[in-house]
Amino acid sequence: MTAIQARMEFAPPPTPGLVRALALAIVAHALLLAVLALGVQWKRDATPVTVEAELWSALPVQAAPPPPEPRTIAPEPIAVRVSKELVPPIPTPAPTVPDPSIAIAKEKAKLLREKQAEQDRQKEALKIRQAKEAREKEQREKIARDKKLLQDQQKAQSAKTDADAKKVAELRKLQIERMNRMADQATGSGDANSNGTAKQSSGPSASYGGRIRARIKPNITYTETPAGNPTAEVEVRTSPDGTIISRKLVKTSGVKSWDDAVLNAIDKTEVLPRDVDGRVPPQLTLVFSPKD
């Protein structure tokens, strides 16, 4: 079996009525040619000849209008019915199936562009937000600096005012103390017969020694009778309220029993009386004799 026979064996069967269709097609074309020939037959007619003549008359007469131009009537088109069986069918092209990989690639590219645009928008929004936050932070820092500067100025002004007030108070106090000293120097605490210039006497009054002996002497217990009148001198130290802090025999009387009796009496007394000015001298030297 040859290759042609093999190909014809698997070829589709011949279309039925092929001869009849060809004959009908030839007849239709022949009729079409005849109709076309009849349609262009009018061009073969002879062209009419127009003769013009001028007529002269004794009187002027208006000429008549020229005759209208002949109108050419076009033949009506002849409808030709063509059988559908004679027209071969137009083959319908097979639909083209798009490549899915191309569509996927386009979709990926679109998504990538949208993602990149979204990232760009987010970056721009982040830059705007950061710039806004930086401006707000700078404004807050400026307000804080101005507030701190104002507080420092107020503190400095207050401190200066306090220092000035303190200085004025100190000056006023010094003036008052100076005025008091001047007033104290002008008046003293002595009696009417005093002729000193000090505010008060620097030592005890004249009657203060007798008051101390009158306080201590009742506490002396001495039963012996010494020869003569021995004298014992004792140094006494006191606190501002008159409490006896210490006593010391600075000059003995020569009779030990008398010296001991005087020291024991001072210990029993414990507190000395105040002077007329309400003070007690911090140090006194007391003299005691048995016959005084």
C-alpha positions as CSV (number, residue, x, y, z in Angstrom):
1,M,0.0,0.0,0.0
2,T,1.4,3.4,-1.0
3,A,1.6,6.5,1.1
4,I,-1.2,8.2,-0.9
5,Q,-3.5,5.2,-0.4
6,A,-2.7,5.1,3.3
7,R,-3.5,8.9,3.6
8,M,-6.7,8.5,1.6
9,E,-7.7,5.6,3.7
10,F,-7.8,7.8,6.9
11,A,-9.1,10.9,5.0
12,P,-12.6,12.1,5.7
13,P,-15.3,10.8,3.3
14,P,-16.1,13.0,0.2
15,T,-18.9,15.5,0.6
16,P,-22.1,14.2,-0.9
17,G,-23.6,16.2,-3.8
18,L,-20.4,17.9,-4.9
19,V,-21.1,17.6,-8.6
20,R,-24.6,19.1,-8.2
21,A,-23.3,21.9,-6.2
22,L,-20.7,22.7,-8.8
23,A,-23.3,22.7,-11.6
24,L,-25.6,25.1,-9.6
25,A,-22.7,27.4,-9.0
26,I,-21.8,27.5,-12.7
27,V,-25.5,28.3,-13.6
28,A,-25.7,31.0,-11.0
29,H,-22.5,32.7,-12.3
30,A,-23.9,32.6,-15.8
31,L,-27.1,34.3,-14.8
32,L,-25.2,36.9,-12.9
33,L,-23.1,37.7,-16.0
34,A,-26.2,38.0,-18.1
35,V,-27.9,40.4,-15.7
36,L,-24.7,42.6,-15.6
37,A,-24.6,42.7,-19.4
38,L,-28.2,43.9,-19.6
39,G,-27.6,46.5,-16.9
40,V,-24.8,48.2,-18.8
41,Q,-26.7,48.0,-22.2
42,W,-27.9,51.7,-22.0
43,K,-24.4,53.0,-22.6
44,R,-24.6,51.8,-26.2
45,D,-27.5,54.1,-27.2
46,A,-26.7,57.0,-29.7
47,T,-26.2,60.4,-28.1
48,P,-29.0,62.9,-29.2
49,V,-27.8,65.9,-31.3
50,T,-29.3,69.3,-30.5
51,V,-29.5,72.0,-33.3
52,E,-29.7,75.7,-32.4
53,A,-31.1,78.4,-34.9
54,E,-31.3,82.1,-34.4
55,L,-34.5,83.8,-35.8
56,W,-34.7,87.5,-36.4
57,S,-38.0,89.5,-36.3
58,A,-39.0,93.1,-36.9
59,L,-40.0,93.6,-33.3
60,P,-38.1,92.4,-30.2
61,V,-39.6,89.3,-28.9
62,Q,-38.4,87.6,-25.7
63,A,-37.1,84.2,-26.3
64,A,-38.5,81.2,-24.6
65,P,-36.6,79.3,-21.9
66,P,-34.4,76.4,-23.1
67,P,-35.9,72.9,-22.9
68,P,-35.0,70.9,-19.8
69,E,-32.1,68.5,-20.0
70,P,-33.1,65.0,-20.6
71,R,-33.0,62.9,-17.4
72,T,-31.4,59.5,-17.5
73,I,-33.3,56.9,-15.7
74,A,-31.0,54.3,-14.1
75,P,-32.3,50.7,-14.3
76,E,-33.6,49.2,-11.1
77,P,-31.2,46.6,-9.6
78,I,-32.2,43.1,-10.1
79,A,-32.3,41.0,-7.0
80,V,-30.4,37.8,-7.3
81,R,-31.3,35.0,-4.9
82,V,-28.4,32.8,-4.2
83,S,-29.0,29.6,-2.7
84,K,-27.4,28.9,0.6
85,E,-26.4,25.5,-0.6
86,L,-24.1,27.1,-3.2
87,V,-22.2,29.3,-0.7
88,P,-19.5,27.3,1.0
89,P,-19.5,27.6,4.8
90,I,-16.9,29.9,6.3
91,P,-14.6,28.0,8.5
92,T,-14.8,29.2,12.1
93,P,-11.3,29.7,13.6
94,A,-10.5,27.6,16.6
95,P,-10.5,29.6,19.8
96,T,-7.1,30.5,21.0
97,V,-6.5,29.3,24.5
98,P,-4.3,31.8,26.4
99,D,-1.2,30.6,28.1
100,P,-1.9,30.4,31.8
101,S,1.7,31.1,32.7
102,I,1.5,34.5,31.0
103,A,-1.7,35.4,33.0
104,I,0.0,34.2,36.2
105,A,3.1,36.3,35.4
106,K,1.0,39.4,34.7
107,E,-1.0,38.9,38.0
108,K,2.3,38.5,39.9
109,A,3.7,41.6,38.3
110,K,0.4,43.5,39.2
111,L,0.5,42.3,42.8
112,L,4.2,43.2,43.0
113,R,3.5,46.7,41.7
114,E,0.6,47.1,44.2
115,K,2.8,45.8,47.1
116,Q,5.6,48.2,46.1
117,A,3.1,51.1,45.9
118,E,1.7,50.2,49.3
119,Q,5.2,50.0,50.8
120,D,6.0,53.4,49.3
121,R,2.9,54.9,50.8
122,Q,3.7,53.4,54.2
123,K,7.3,54.8,54.0
124,E,6.0,58.2,53.1
125,A,3.4,58.1,55.9
126,L,6.1,57.0,58.3
127,K,8.4,59.9,57.3
128,I,5.5,62.3,57.7
129,R,4.7,60.9,61.2
130,Q,8.3,60.9,62.3
131,A,8.7,64.5,61.1
132,K,5.5,65.5,63.0
133,E,6.7,63.7,66.2
134,A,10.1,65.3,65.9
135,R,8.5,68.8,65.6
136,E,6.2,68.0,68.6
137,K,9.2,66.7,70.6
138,E,11.1,69.8,69.8
139,Q,8.2,72.0,70.8
140,R,7.8,70.1,74.1
141,E,11.5,70.4,74.8
142,K,11.4,74.2,74.1
143,I,8.4,74.6,76.4
144,A,10.2,72.6,79.1
145,R,13.4,74.7,78.7
146,D,11.4,78.0,78.8
147,K,9.5,76.7,81.9
148,K,12.7,75.7,83.6
149,L,14.4,79.0,82.7
150,L,11.3,80.9,84.1
151,Q,11.4,78.8,87.3
152,D,15.2,79.4,87.7
153,Q,14.6,83.1,87.2
154,Q,11.8,83.1,89.7
155,K,14.0,81.1,92.2
156,A,16.9,83.5,91.6
157,Q,14.5,86.5,92.1
158,S,13.0,84.9,95.2
159,A,16.5,84.1,96.6
160,K,17.6,87.6,95.9
161,T,14.5,88.9,97.5
162,D,15.0,86.7,100.5
163,A,18.6,87.7,100.7
164,D,17.7,91.3,100.5
165,A,15.0,90.8,103.1
166,K,17.4,88.9,105.4
167,K,20.0,91.6,104.9
168,V,17.5,94.3,105.7
169,A,16.4,92.3,108.8
170,E,20.0,92.0,109.9
171,L,20.7,95.7,109.4
172,R,17.5,96.5,111.3
173,K,18.5,94.1,114.1
174,L,22.0,95.7,114.3
175,Q,20.4,99.1,114.5
176,I,18.0,98.0,117.3
177,E,20.9,96.4,119.2
178,R,23.0,99.6,118.7
179,M,20.1,101.7,119.9
180,N,19.5,99.4,122.9
181,R,23.2,99.6,123.9
182,M,23.0,103.4,123.6
183,A,19.9,103.3,125.8
184,D,21.6,101.0,128.3
185,Q,24.6,103.2,128.4
186,A,22.3,106.1,129.1
187,T,20.6,104.4,132.1
188,G,22.1,102.0,134.7
189,S,20.8,99.5,137.2
190,G,22.5,101.0,140.3
191,D,20.8,102.7,143.2
192,A,20.1,106.4,143.4
193,N,23.5,107.1,145.1
194,S,25.5,105.3,142.4
195,N,27.9,107.6,140.5
196,G,29.2,105.0,137.9
197,T,28.6,105.0,134.1
198,A,28.1,101.3,133.5
199,K,24.7,99.7,133.2
200,Q,25.2,97.5,136.2
201,S,27.9,96.9,138.8
202,S,30.6,94.5,137.7
203,G,30.8,92.9,141.2
204,P,28.4,91.9,144.0
205,S,26.6,94.5,146.0
206,A,27.8,95.6,149.4
207,S,25.2,93.7,151.3
208,Y,25.6,90.4,149.2
209,G,28.5,89.1,151.4
210,G,26.5,89.4,154.5
211,R,23.6,87.5,152.9
212,I,25.9,84.6,151.9
213,R,27.4,84.5,155.5
214,A,24.0,84.5,156.9
215,R,23.0,81.5,154.7
216,I,26.2,79.4,155.4
217,K,26.9,80.2,159.0
218,P,23.9,78.4,160.5
219,N,25.2,75.2,158.9
220,I,28.6,75.5,160.7
221,T,28.9,73.0,163.5
222,Y,31.8,73.9,165.8
223,T,31.9,73.2,169.5
224,E,35.6,73.9,170.3
225,T,36.9,77.2,171.6
226,P,40.0,78.1,169.6
227,A,42.7,80.5,170.8
228,G,42.2,83.9,169.2
229,N,40.0,84.3,166.1
230,P,41.3,82.1,163.3
231,T,40.2,83.1,159.7
232,A,39.6,80.7,156.9
233,E,39.3,81.8,153.2
234,V,37.3,79.6,150.8
235,E,36.9,80.0,147.0
236,V,33.5,79.0,145.8
237,R,32.4,78.5,142.2
238,T,28.6,78.5,141.3
239,S,26.3,78.1,138.4
240,P,24.0,80.9,137.1
241,D,21.2,79.7,139.3
242,G,23.4,79.8,142.5
243,T,24.1,76.0,142.8
244,I,27.5,75.5,144.4
245,I,29.7,73.6,141.9
246,S,33.0,73.4,143.8
247,R,34.7,74.9,146.9
248,K,38.4,75.1,147.7
249,L,40.3,76.3,150.8
250,V,42.6,79.0,149.5
251,K,43.9,80.2,153.0
252,T,43.8,78.0,156.1
253,S,43.0,79.4,159.5
254,G,45.7,77.3,161.1
255,V,43.0,75.3,162.9
256,K,42.1,72.2,161.0
257,S,38.9,71.6,162.8
258,W,37.6,75.1,161.9
259,D,38.6,74.7,158.3
260,D,36.7,71.4,158.1
261,A,33.7,72.8,159.8
262,V,33.5,75.7,157.2
263,L,33.9,73.3,154.2
264,N,31.1,71.0,155.6
265,A,28.8,74.0,156.1
266,I,29.3,75.1,152.5
267,D,28.5,71.6,151.3
268,K,25.3,71.6,153.4
269,T,24.2,74.9,152.0
270,E,24.3,73.6,148.3
271,V,22.7,76.8,146.8
272,L,23.7,80.5,147.4
273,P,21.1,83.3,147.3
274,R,20.8,85.7,144.4
275,D,22.1,89.3,144.5
276,V,19.8,92.3,144.3
277,D,20.1,92.3,140.5
278,G,18.9,88.6,140.4
279,R,22.4,87.2,139.5
280,V,24.9,85.0,141.3
281,P,28.6,85.7,140.7
282,P,30.3,82.7,139.1
283,Q,33.2,82.9,141.6
284,L,33.4,84.2,145.2
285,T,36.0,84.2,148.0
286,L,34.3,83.8,151.4
287,V,36.0,84.6,154.7
288,F,34.8,82.9,158.0
289,S,35.9,83.4,161.6
290,P,34.5,81.8,164.7
291,K,33.8,85.1,166.5
292,D,32.2,87.0,163.6
